[in-house]
Amino acid sequence: MGRHVVSALMMVAAVALLSPPARGGDVAHGAIVAKVRCSTCHFLHRKERKIGPGLLDVYGRAPSISGVPFKRWDAHALNMWLSGPRKVKANTMMMLPALSRRDREDVIAYLRQQTLDVSAASASPVSP
């Protein structure tokens, strides 16, 4: 191997080691943000409607709001919605002051984990 190739490989390895890991969202922080920012209008641990729909098991669910252009609430759809609900559906009643990118990622991670927890609980056998 030539000296330039080795130098290039070492530089790529150094960048990979020193770069921060890709964010997947902080579930614990997302739970706090959701409680502070969402729980006034949404139940976090129930599917029942408060002012807005309940958020339990919302990740992967079809939107209950007519006119929303998403088939289900996945990371992309939730990010778009939390970036500005009125950009997605102009006449929505939801008025959400902008969430930072980090807060959106964390709330989405929290909602995803909550859905996984609900799925795991319903899949586990019930003891007599």
Secondary structure, DSSP 8 states (H G I E B T S, - for coil): --HHHHHHHHHHHHHHHHS-------HHHHHHHHHHHTTTTS-SS-SS-SSS---TT-TTS--SSTT-S-SS--HHHHHHHHH-HHHHSTT-S-------HHHHHHHHHHHHHHHHHHHHHHHS----
